[in-house]
Amino acid sequence: MNAIRTIKVLGRWSLNRLQGKRMPLIAVFSMTHYCNYYCAMCPFGDPDKDAQMRLAMHRDLSTEQWMHIMSKVAPYVIWSIVEGGEPTSRKDILELLEHLKGLGLPVTMITNGSLLHTLDLDRLKHCVDYICLSIDSLRQESYCKIRGVKPEIFKRVMSNLMLLKDHNIKHYINSVITKWNAEEFITQEYFDIAKNLGIKTVSMTFVEDRADVNYSLLPDRSTMVKVCNSILDYMERYDEPFILIPPLYWEQIIEYGRVLFDECGVWKSIFVNADGTVMVPCWKYKDNAYNLLEHDVEYVWSREEWAEVKHCRECDVLACIWYSSQSPTVLANGYMRGIRMLIRKHLG
Ligand SMILES: C[S@@+](CC[C@H](N)C(=O)[O-])C[C@H]1O[C@@H](n2cnc3c(N)ncnc32)[C@H](O)[C@@H]1O
């Protein structure tokens, strides 16, 4: 059922492309302005949690508004990503995930994992395809430094990771590589611990430095090269844990210190903020927002402003932008890499 839906949506999208029309293919729903974490690399890490909570209470979409927007977006896309803020901090998160599933959309929820034990996991299992657990470091000390939380929270996240396993909920972990955890990738300890924990898939990306702060968390150039070489080495030697970000991303960073692409593909995702707005062409254009409560997807995607980022190269290492900006050949290679891994695993 889902495969037929995906083929239909992809077919329509390809026809639009042939006519030079930009349309989204992936939906990202940023469910709330609130996050219970303090990550230095993330704007949602704002330490003034009272103000953030007030903002969430005043500006977050209601359950009905989110359902309305999700229904509006669903016909255009083949996958949905639910994140935030911290999506699990919303009381209605399961209801909203169920709504998305009911629309026939595959769902990945990105979460810090600290509140998963408060959810009905048997219900969660039926309304997500994957949980992406953000675990930047598998060492308690570095994790707490990057995420600005106490050791008890790290322990809670690790025990919630085990809950996902116990409930057979498909999951992978994601790390943002900063100068505070780069060493763990150079020594490959991150992968070894992940493997010992029974984690089958990991994803990681270098931190994209924020423009609104006066510090950088990116490791220096020579450390970045060491990280990339080590990740490439691990990929070549081991199938597990499977590393989602393909070799080309790491190779480009070794060679150029950043990633390359011809045209920014930010328009391939529809990124809906917690108040229903979409910033066009991207989050750097805060004053140019259209609210999906008022406008249709077609109207927003036909704006001329999208052309403004065509030649923008401001995102140095952001993996999601890199991926959406790659040619169909690179994407097909990535797909085949996944299939090859699955075949190797099943044939022993
Ligand atoms: C904004 S968070 C929201 C979801 C949830 N609160 C969490 O921590 O997973 C979504 C993802 O973006 C990643 N992220 C945050 N800031 C980033 C940055 N500056 N560069 C790259 N990834 C970042 C997080 O680690 C997380 O995996």
The ligand as a Gaussian input file, in Angstrom:
#p B3LYP/6-31G(d) Opt

LIG

0 1
 C       17.022000      20.226000      16.596000
 S       17.020000      18.577000      17.193000
 C       15.319000      18.339000      17.650000
 C       14.969000      16.972000      18.125000
 C       15.365000      16.584000      19.549000
 N       15.191000      17.599000      20.504000
 C       16.775000      16.007000      19.581000
 O       17.597000      16.480000      20.351000
 O       17.007000      15.052000      18.852000
 C       17.132000      17.609000      15.688000
 C       18.521000      17.113000      15.360000
 O       19.335000      18.213000      14.976000
 C       20.634000      18.014000      15.501000
 N       21.311000      19.308000      15.594000
 C       21.069000      20.303000      16.463000
 N       21.903000      21.340000      16.244000
 C       22.693000      21.007000      15.199000
 C       23.757000      21.668000      14.499000
 N       24.167000      22.879000      14.854000
 N       24.367000      21.019000      13.479000
 C       23.950000      19.780000      13.111000
 N       22.935000      19.116000      13.717000
 C       22.321000      19.711000      14.759000
 C       20.344000      17.355000      16.846000
 O       21.455000      16.687000      17.380000
 C       19.215000      16.413000      16.513000
 O       19.705000      15.156000      16.094000

